[in-house]
Amino acid sequence: MQARARKSRRYAGRRTLWRITGDPACKGCGRSLMDPETGVILGQTAEGTAVLLGVMRCGRIWLCPVCAATIRHKRAQEITTAVVEWIKRGGTAYLVTLTARHASKDRLDALMDALQGSRSGTAGEIRAAKAHVAAAETALQDVVDATREAVNAARRDAPDGVKRRAMAAAKEEAAGDLAHAQSQLRTAQSELASTRRRSGAYQRLITGGTWAGRPDDGDPEGIRGRIGYIGMIRATEVTVGLANGWHPHIHAIVLVGGRTNGERAEKKITGTFEPGEHALGAWQDHWRTVWVNALKAINPKWRPSDDCDRADCPCEGKGHAIDFKRLETERDAKDLGEYIAKTQDGKQPALELARADLKTAMGENVTPFELLYRIGDLTSGVPDDGEEGSASGIGSLAWNLARWHEYERATKGRRAIEWTRYLRQMLGIEGGDTHEDDLDMLLGADAEGGELRAGVAITDKGWTAVARKGLDLAATEAAEGKDGNFDPEAVGERVREVLALADVADTVVVLTAGQVADAYTGMLENLARRREEAAARRRREAERDDTGKVSLRHAGRDRRTAEKRARRHVARPKGRRETDPSSH
C-alpha cells in the first residue's frame, strides 16, 4: 500500500507540474502524444506490468517526479554495480559530502555556480553571442570612421584660426554615438563571457599541482597518484527551508587505490593497492583546504567551517565543510551507492516494496518535490490545518511557487548525477550522464518487462481526456495483470471502465496479438537505435577529446586575438594616435 501511495503521489505531482512549470518538455510529459494519429498503446508485459507507448516523456531528472523515480533507480543500480565491483577488485571507496554556508537571501543559481561551476551556453546561445560581439565591433568601427570623417571635414571647411575649435566641436558631437557603441560592445562581450563555463569549488578539488603533481619540482605523482585516484561519481542534492533558504550540497563516491596505464580514452586500470594513512590524510586535508578557500574566494559569506570546538562532534574538530566516510564492505558500497543517487524527494531508489524507511529532507527543510506536492495540495483544496490528511510541506502557496520557479531556473542545463570522464569505461559500465542517456533509461525500463502479451490502443482524444481528468495513473494500472490474466478483452474492459469516468470509453480499441507483437518489436528497435546513436555520440566525443588540446589551443588563440582587437576598437578614440580623429 505504501508503494502504491508513493506512486500516486508522484503522478499527482506531475499533474501539478503540468500546470505550473515553465519547461515545455515537462508540460507534455505523459500527456502529449508522439503521433496524434496513432494515439497511444497501453500494453501488458509478460511480468504483468503496464507499458505506455506513444506519449512524450520529459526525462527531467530534476523536475519530474515520475521520470526521476525511474531514472534515479536505474542510476542507483549502475552506481552500485560500479562501486561493489571496485571494492571486489581490491580498491577503496569513500563517500564524501561537500557543503557550503548559506542564508535565506542567497540565490540558488549563485550557490550552485559556486559549488558545481557555472553552466556553459548552448551552441545556439554561443553562436548568437559571438554574432552580437561581431556586430558591435563593426558598429563601433563605423562610428569611429564616421567621427574621423566628420573631424577631417570640419578641419577642411573651417577658416584658418578656428580649425581646432571646429574639430573639437565635431568630435564632441559624435561623443554620444561613440559612447553608445562602446557600451554596446561591452554588453555583447559580457554576454559572450556568460556563455563560457566557469569553475566552481568542485572543479578546484581536482586541479592544481599539489593534486596532480609537479614533475619539475620532484613530485610527479601529486596527491592524486599517491592515493591512486581513478575518479568519482558526483550527485548534487537540493533542499530549502523558510529560515535558512536554499541548501545545495554534493555527495560523491570517490574511488581510490587504483593503478592505471594510458591517458584519456586509452586509460586502463592495471591493478589496485591500499593507500597509506599518511597519503589519505594529506588528501583529506588538501580537499578541505581547497574547498573552504575556493568558496571563500567566490563569496566570503559562503565559507564553510573548517574547525569545530564541540567535544562530541563526529568531525573531530575538522569542521563541517567536507565529510569523509570510507566504505568498508560491499554492503556499505551498495547502500551508499543507492544513497548517492536517491530520488529528488529524498527517497531511496531501491525497489520501493523492499524499503520502508524512505528518506525525506531533514530538520526544517523540504525537498523540491515536496514543494511540488504542497503546491498541488494547496491548489486542490486540501486543508492546511496541521491535522492528519492536511497539506504536506511548509510555507505559503506563494512561497512554494516562488521557490519552485527559482529551482527550475537554477537547475536548467545541469547534471544531477555525473561520473568523471573515462571512469565508466575503466570500470566497464556502459552509458552516459546526459539528458539523452536519461531518456534511454526510461525507454529501456519499459522494455525490461518482457514481451507484451495484451494491449489496447487509445485515441488522441481519449488520452487527452484521461490526462485532463487526472486518470493517467488509473488507466495505466488498469492495464496491469499481476494476477497472471493476459486476456486482451479483460484488459480492454478494465481500461474502458477508467476511461468511462472521462466519457471516452469508446476511444479504446483492443489490439490483436499481432498488433501487440508489432508494438513490442517497434519498442525494441527504437531502443536499439537510440543506443547505437548514443554509442556513436560517445565515440565522437572521445575522438574530439583526443584532439581537443590542439583545438582548444587554437580556439584560445583566436579568442584572445578577437578580444585584443575589440579592446583596440574601444581604445582608439581616446588613445592610439593613428585612430584619433584629432590627429588628422
C-alpha positions in Angstrom: 0.0 0.0 0.0 2.9 2.4 0.8 4.4 1.9 -2.6 1.1 2.5 -4.3 0.6 5.7 -2.3 4.0 7.0 -3.2 3.4 6.2 -6.9 0.1 8.0 -6.7 1.8 11.0 -5.1 4.4 11.2 -7.9 1.7 11.1 -10.6 -0.2 13.8 -8.8 3.0 15.8 -8.6 3.4 15.5 -12.3 -0.1 16.8 -12.9 0.7 19.8 -10.7 3.9 20.2 -12.8 1.8 20.4 -16.0 0.1 23.5 -14.6 3.0 25.4 -13.1 6.2 24.6 -15.0 7.9 26.8 -17.4 9.6 23.8 -19.1 7.8 22.8 -22.3 9.0 19.2 -22.1 7.5 18.8 -18.6 4.2 20.3 -19.8 3.8 17.5 -22.2 5.3 14.7 -20.2 2.9 11.8 -20.0 0.1 13.6 -21.8 1.3 14.9 -25.2 1.4 12.2 -27.9 4.3 11.4 -30.3 1.9 10.9 -33.1 -1.7 12.0 -32.6 -2.9 10.0 -35.5 -1.6 6.7 -34.0 -2.7 7.5 -30.4 -1.2 5.6 -27.5 -0.7 1.9 -26.8 -1.2 0.6 -23.3 0.3 -2.8 -23.1 0.7 -5.5 -20.5 4.1 -7.2 -20.3 4.9 -10.9 -19.6 5.6 -9.9 -15.9 2.2 -8.2 -15.6 3.4 -4.6 -15.6 1.9 -1.9 -17.8 3.8 -0.1 -20.5 2.5 3.1 -22.1 3.8 3.7 -25.6 3.4 6.8 -27.8 3.4 9.5 -25.1 6.1 12.1 -24.7 8.5 11.7 -21.7 10.5 14.7 -20.5 13.3 12.8 -18.8 13.8 15.8 -16.5 15.6 14.2 -13.5 15.4 17.5 -11.5 11.8 18.4 -12.2 9.5 15.4 -13.0 8.8 13.1 -10.1 7.6 10.3 -12.4 10.6 10.3 -14.8 13.0 10.9 -11.9 11.9 7.9 -10.0 12.8 5.6 -12.9 16.0 7.3 -13.9 17.3 7.6 -10.3 16.5 4.0 -9.6 18.5 2.9 -12.7 21.3 5.3 -11.9 21.5 3.7 -8.4 21.8 0.3 -9.9 24.8 1.2 -12.1 26.5 3.1 -9.3 26.0 0.1 -7.0 27.4 -2.2 -9.7 30.5 0.0 -10.2 31.3 0.6 -6.5 30.8 -3.1 -5.5 32.9 -4.2 -8.4 35.7 -1.8 -7.4 35.8 -3.0 -3.8 35.8 -6.6 -5.0 38.9 -5.8 -7.1 40.7 -4.6 -4.0 40.1 -0.9 -4.4 38.9 1.6 -1.8 35.9 3.9 -1.9 34.8 6.9 0.1 31.5 8.7 0.4 32.4 12.5 0.5 29.8 15.1 1.3 30.6 18.7 0.5 28.6 21.7 1.8 28.6 25.5 1.9 27.4 28.0 4.4 24.2 29.7 3.1 21.5 32.1 4.2 17.9 32.8 3.4 18.6 35.6 0.9 21.1 33.6 -1.2 20.0 32.7 -4.7 20.1 29.1 -5.7 21.7 29.6 -9.1 24.6 31.6 -7.4 25.1 28.9 -4.8 25.1 26.1 -7.4 27.5 28.0 -9.6 29.8 28.3 -6.5 29.6 24.5 -5.9 29.3 23.0 -9.3 30.6 25.7 -11.6 28.5 27.8 -14.0 26.8 26.3 -16.9 28.1 26.8 -20.4 25.7 28.2 -23.0 24.1 26.0 -25.7 25.7 26.0 -29.2 23.0 28.4 -30.4 23.5 30.8 -27.5 27.2 30.9 -28.1 26.8 31.5 -31.8 24.3 34.3 -31.1 26.6 35.9 -28.6 29.6 35.8 -30.9 27.4 37.3 -33.7 26.4 40.1 -31.3 30.1 40.8 -30.5 31.0 40.9 -34.2 28.1 43.3 -34.9 29.0 45.5 -32.0 32.6 45.6 -33.2 31.5 46.6 -36.7 29.1 49.2 -35.4 31.9 50.7 -33.2 34.3 50.8 -36.1 31.7 52.6 -38.2 31.2 55.2 -35.6 35.0 55.7 -35.3 35.3 56.0 -39.1 32.3 58.5 -39.3 33.8 60.5 -36.4 37.2 60.7 -38.2 35.5 61.8 -41.4 33.4 64.5 -39.6 36.5 65.8 -37.9 38.5 65.9 -41.1 35.6 67.7 -42.9 35.5 70.3 -40.1 39.2 70.9 -40.4 38.9 71.4 -44.2 35.8 73.6 -44.1 36.7 75.9 -41.2 38.6 79.1 -41.7 42.1 79.5 -40.5 42.3 80.2 -36.8 39.2 78.2 -35.8 40.1 74.8 -37.2 40.9 73.3 -33.9 37.7 74.6 -32.4 35.7 73.2 -35.3 37.4 69.8 -35.0 36.7 69.7 -31.2 33.0 70.6 -31.8 32.7 67.8 -34.4 34.3 65.3 -32.0 32.1 66.4 -29.2 29.0 66.0 -31.4 30.0 62.4 -32.1 30.8 61.6 -28.5 27.4 60.3 -27.6 27.3 57.9 -30.6 30.8 56.7 -29.7 29.9 56.1 -26.0 26.8 54.2 -27.0 28.7 52.0 -29.4 31.4 51.3 -26.8 28.7 50.4 -24.3 27.0 48.0 -26.8 30.3 46.2 -27.4 30.9 45.8 -23.7 27.4 44.4 -23.2 28.0 42.0 -26.1 31.3 40.9 -24.7 29.8 40.3 -21.3 27.0 38.3 -22.9 29.6 36.1 -24.7 31.6 35.7 -21.4 28.4 34.5 -19.7 28.1 31.6 -22.1 31.5 30.2 -21.1 31.7 27.7 -18.2 33.4 29.0 -15.1 34.8 26.6 -12.5 33.3 26.2 -9.1 34.7 24.8 -5.8 34.2 21.2 -7.0 36.5 21.7 -10.0 39.2 23.2 -7.8 39.4 19.9 -5.9 40.9 18.0 -8.9 43.1 20.7 -10.4 46.5 22.2 -9.4 50.0 21.0 -8.9 49.5 19.8 -5.3 46.8 17.5 -6.6 48.1 16.4 -10.0 51.8 16.6 -9.4 54.7 19.0 -10.2 57.3 17.0 -12.2 59.7 19.9 -12.3 59.7 20.2 -8.5 60.3 16.5 -7.9 56.7 15.5 -7.3 55.4 13.7 -10.5 52.6 11.9 -8.8 50.9 14.5 -6.6 48.2 13.6 -4.1 46.2 12.0 -6.9 48.9 9.5 -7.7 49.8 8.7 -4.1 46.2 7.7 -3.3 45.5 6.0 -6.6 42.6 8.2 -7.5 40.7 6.9 -10.6 37.6 9.0 -10.5 34.4 9.8 -8.7 30.6 9.8 -9.1 29.0 13.0 -8.1 25.4 13.8 -7.2 24.1 17.2 -6.3 21.1 17.5 -4.0 19.0 20.5 -3.1 16.8 21.3 -0.1 15.2 24.5 1.1 13.8 26.0 4.3 12.0 29.0 5.5 14.7 30.2 7.8 17.9 29.4 6.1 16.9 29.3 2.4 18.5 27.0 -0.2 20.9 24.3 0.8 22.6 22.7 -2.3 25.2 20.1 -1.4 27.2 17.4 -3.2 27.6 13.7 -2.4 30.4 12.0 -4.2 31.7 8.4 -4.2 35.4 8.7 -4.7 37.3 5.6 -5.9 41.0 5.4 -4.9 43.7 2.7 -4.6 44.0 2.1 -8.4 47.0 1.8 -10.7 46.4 2.9 -14.2 48.1 2.9 -17.6 47.5 5.1 -20.6 45.9 8.5 -21.0 42.3 9.8 -21.5 40.3 7.5 -23.8 43.1 4.8 -23.7 43.4 4.8 -19.9 43.0 1.4 -18.2 43.2 0.0 -14.7 46.1 -2.3 -14.2 45.9 -3.1 -10.5 44.9 -2.0 -7.0 46.7 -1.2 -3.8 45.9 0.1 -0.3 46.8 3.8 0.0 48.8 4.7 3.1 47.2 6.5 6.0 49.6 9.5 5.5 48.6 9.8 1.9 44.9 9.6 2.7 45.2 12.1 5.5 47.1 14.5 3.1 44.3 14.1 0.5 41.5 14.9 3.0 43.4 17.9 4.5 44.1 19.2 1.0 40.5 18.9 -0.2 39.2 20.6 3.0 41.6 23.5 2.5 40.9 23.9 -1.2 37.1 23.6 -0.8 37.0 26.2 2.0 39.3 28.6 0.2 37.6 28.2 -3.1 34.2 29.1 -1.6 35.7 31.9 0.4 37.2 33.4 -2.8 33.8 33.2 -4.6 31.9 34.7 -1.8 33.3 35.0 1.8 29.9 34.5 3.4 29.7 31.0 1.8 32.9 29.9 3.5 32.0 26.7 5.5 33.6 25.9 8.8 37.0 24.2 8.9 37.2 23.8 12.7 34.8 22.8 15.5 35.1 23.1 19.3 32.2 20.7 20.1 33.7 17.9 22.2 31.4 15.1 20.9 31.2 16.2 17.3 31.9 13.5 14.7 34.0 15.9 12.7 36.8 15.6 15.3 37.4 19.4 15.2 37.9 19.5 11.4 34.7 21.4 10.7 31.7 20.6 8.5 32.8 21.7 5.1 33.6 18.2 4.0 32.7 14.8 5.5 34.6 11.6 4.5 33.2 8.1 5.1 35.1 5.1 4.0 33.0 2.3 2.5 34.3 -0.8 4.3 32.2 -3.6 2.8 30.3 -4.4 -0.3 27.1 -3.9 1.6 28.2 -0.4 2.6 29.0 0.3 -1.1 25.6 -0.9 -2.2 23.7 1.1 0.4 25.7 4.3 -0.2 25.6 3.8 -4.0 21.8 3.9 -3.6 22.1 6.8 -1.2 24.1 9.0 -3.5 21.5 8.5 -6.3 18.5 8.9 -4.2 15.4 10.4 -5.7 14.9 14.1 -5.5 12.1 13.7 -3.0 14.6 12.2 -0.6 13.6 8.5 -1.2 15.9 5.6 -1.6 15.7 4.5 -5.2 15.8 0.8 -4.3 12.6 -1.1 -5.2 10.0 0.6 -3.1 8.4 -2.6 -1.9 11.7 -3.6 -0.3 12.3 -0.4 1.7 10.0 1.1 4.3 12.5 3.6 5.8 12.5 6.0 2.8 14.1 9.4 3.3 12.8 12.9 3.3 14.6 16.2 3.9 15.9 16.7 7.4 15.0 19.3 10.0 13.1 22.4 8.9 13.9 21.9 5.2 12.0 20.3 2.4 13.0 18.8 -1.0 11.9 20.4 -4.3 9.4 17.6 -4.9 7.9 18.4 -1.5 7.4 21.9 -2.8 5.6 20.5 -5.8 3.4 18.2 -3.7 2.4 21.1 -1.3 1.5 23.3 -4.3 -0.7 20.5 -5.6 -2.4 20.1 -2.2 -3.0 23.8 -1.6 -4.3 24.4 -5.1 -6.7 21.5 -5.0 -8.4 22.5 -1.7 -6.5 20.2 0.8 -6.8 22.0 4.2 -3.7 23.4 5.8 -4.7 22.9 9.4 -2.0 20.6 10.6 -4.4 17.8 11.2 -4.0 14.3 9.7 -4.7 14.4 6.0 -3.8 18.1 5.7 -1.5 19.7 3.1 2.1 18.4 3.3 5.2 20.6 3.5 5.9 24.1 4.8 5.2 27.7 3.8 2.6 29.6 1.9 1.4 28.9 -1.6 3.2 32.0 -2.9 6.5 31.0 -1.2 6.4 27.5 -2.6 5.6 28.7 -6.1 8.4 31.2 -6.0 10.9 28.6 -4.7 9.8 26.1 -7.4 10.3 28.5 -10.2 13.7 29.6 -8.9 14.6 25.9 -8.6 13.6 25.3 -12.3 15.8 28.2 -13.5 18.8 27.2 -11.3 18.9 23.5 -12.4 18.3 24.0 -16.1 21.1 22.6 -18.1 22.8 21.0 -15.0 23.5 17.3 -14.4 22.2 15.9 -11.2 24.4 12.8 -11.3 27.8 12.8 -13.1 30.7 10.4 -13.5 34.2 11.8 -14.0 35.4 11.4 -17.6 36.6 7.9 -18.6 35.6 6.3 -15.2 32.8 4.4 -16.8 35.0 2.8 -19.5 37.7 1.9 -17.0 35.1 0.1 -14.9 33.2 -1.4 -17.8 30.0 0.4 -17.2 28.1 1.4 -20.3 26.0 4.5 -20.8 26.5 8.2 -20.0 25.2 11.0 -17.9 23.5 13.3 -20.4 19.8 14.1 -20.8 19.7 11.8 -23.8 21.1 8.9 -21.7 18.3 9.6 -19.1 15.7 9.3 -21.9 17.3 6.0 -23.0 17.0 4.7 -19.4 13.2 5.5 -19.5 12.8 3.6 -22.7 15.0 0.7 -21.5 12.9 0.4 -18.3 9.8 0.0 -20.4 11.4 -2.8 -22.4 12.6 -4.7 -19.3 9.2 -6.2 -18.5 9.5 -8.6 -21.5 7.2 -9.2 -24.4 3.8 -7.6 -24.5 1.0 -10.1 -24.0 -2.0 -7.9 -24.2 -2.8 -4.3 -25.1 -5.2 -1.6 -26.2 -5.0 1.5 -28.3 -6.4 4.8 -27.1 -7.0 7.6 -29.5 -5.6 11.1 -29.1 -9.0 12.4 -28.0 -9.2 9.6 -25.4 -5.8 10.2 -23.9 -6.2 13.9 -23.8 -9.4 13.5 -21.8 -7.7 11.0 -19.5 -4.8 13.4 -18.7 -7.2 16.3 -18.2 -9.2 14.3 -15.7 -6.1 13.1 -13.9 -6.8 9.5 -14.8 -3.4 8.7 -16.3 -2.2 6.5 -13.4 -5.6 4.8 -13.1 -5.6 3.9 -16.8 -2.1 2.6 -16.6 -2.8 0.5 -13.5 -5.9 -0.9 -15.2 -3.7 -2.5 -17.9 -1.6 -4.3 -15.3 -2.1 -8.1 -14.9 0.0 -9.3 -12.0 -2.7 -11.9 -11.3 -1.5 -13.7 -14.4 -4.5 -12.7 -16.5 -3.3 -11.9 -20.0 -6.7 -11.9 -21.7 -6.8 -8.9 -24.1 -10.5 -8.4 -23.7 -10.2 -8.3 -19.9 -7.5 -5.6 -20.2 -9.7 -3.7 -22.6 -12.7 -3.8 -20.3 -10.7 -2.6 -17.3 -9.2 0.3 -19.3 -12.7 1.2 -20.7 -14.1 1.4 -17.1 -11.5 4.0 -16.3 -12.0 6.0 -19.5 -15.7 6.0 -18.9 -15.0 8.3 -16.0 -13.9 10.8 -18.6 -16.7 9.9 -21.1 -14.3 8.5 -23.6 -14.7 4.7 -23.2 -15.4 4.5 -26.9 -11.8 5.6 -27.7 -10.4 2.2 -26.5 -9.6 -0.4 -29.1 -8.4 -3.9 -28.1 -5.4 -4.9 -30.1 -4.8 -8.2 -31.8 -1.9 -10.4 -30.8 0.0 -9.4 -34.0 -0.6 -5.7 -33.3 0.8 -6.1 -29.7 3.8 -8.0 -31.0 4.5 -5.3 -33.6 4.3 -2.6 -30.8 6.9 -4.6 -28.7 9.2 -5.1 -31.7 9.0 -1.4 -32.5 9.9 -0.5 -28.9 12.9 -2.8 -29.0 14.0 -1.4 -32.4 13.6 2.2 -31.1 15.7 1.3 -28.0 18.4 -0.3 -30.2 18.5 2.7 -32.5 18.9 5.1 -29.6 21.6 3.0 -28.0 23.6 2.9 -31.3 23.2 6.7 -31.6 24.4 7.2 -28.0 27.4 4.9 -28.6 28.3 6.8 -31.8 27.9 10.1 -29.9 30.3 9.0 -27.2 32.8 7.8 -29.8 32.7 11.2 -31.5 33.2 12.9 -28.1 36.2 10.6 -27.4 37.7 11.4 -30.8 37.2 15.1 -30.2 38.8 14.8 -26.8 41.9 13.1 -28.3 42.5 16.2 -30.5 40.9 18.6 -28.1 44.0 20.2 -26.7 45.1 21.3 -30.1 41.7 22.6 -31.0 41.4 24.4 -27.6 44.8 26.0 -28.1 43.7 27.4 -31.5 40.4 28.4 -30.1 42.0 30.2 -27.2 44.5 32.0 -29.5 41.6 33.1 -31.8 39.6 34.3 -28.8 42.5 36.3 -27.4 43.1 37.8 -30.8 39.5 38.8 -31.1 39.4 40.3 -27.6 42.6 42.3 -28.3 41.0 43.6 -31.4 37.9 44.6 -29.6 39.9 46.4 -26.9 41.8 48.3 -29.6 38.4 49.4 -31.1 37.3 50.7 -27.8 40.6 52.5 -27.1 41.0 54.1 -30.4 39.0 57.4 -29.9 41.0 58.1 -26.7 44.4 56.5 -27.2 46.3 55.5 -30.2 47.4 58.3 -32.5 46.6 56.7 -35.8 42.9 56.3 -35.0 42.4 59.6 -33.1 40.3 61.9 -35.3 42.1 65.0 -33.8 45.4 63.9 -35.3 44.2 64.4 -38.9 
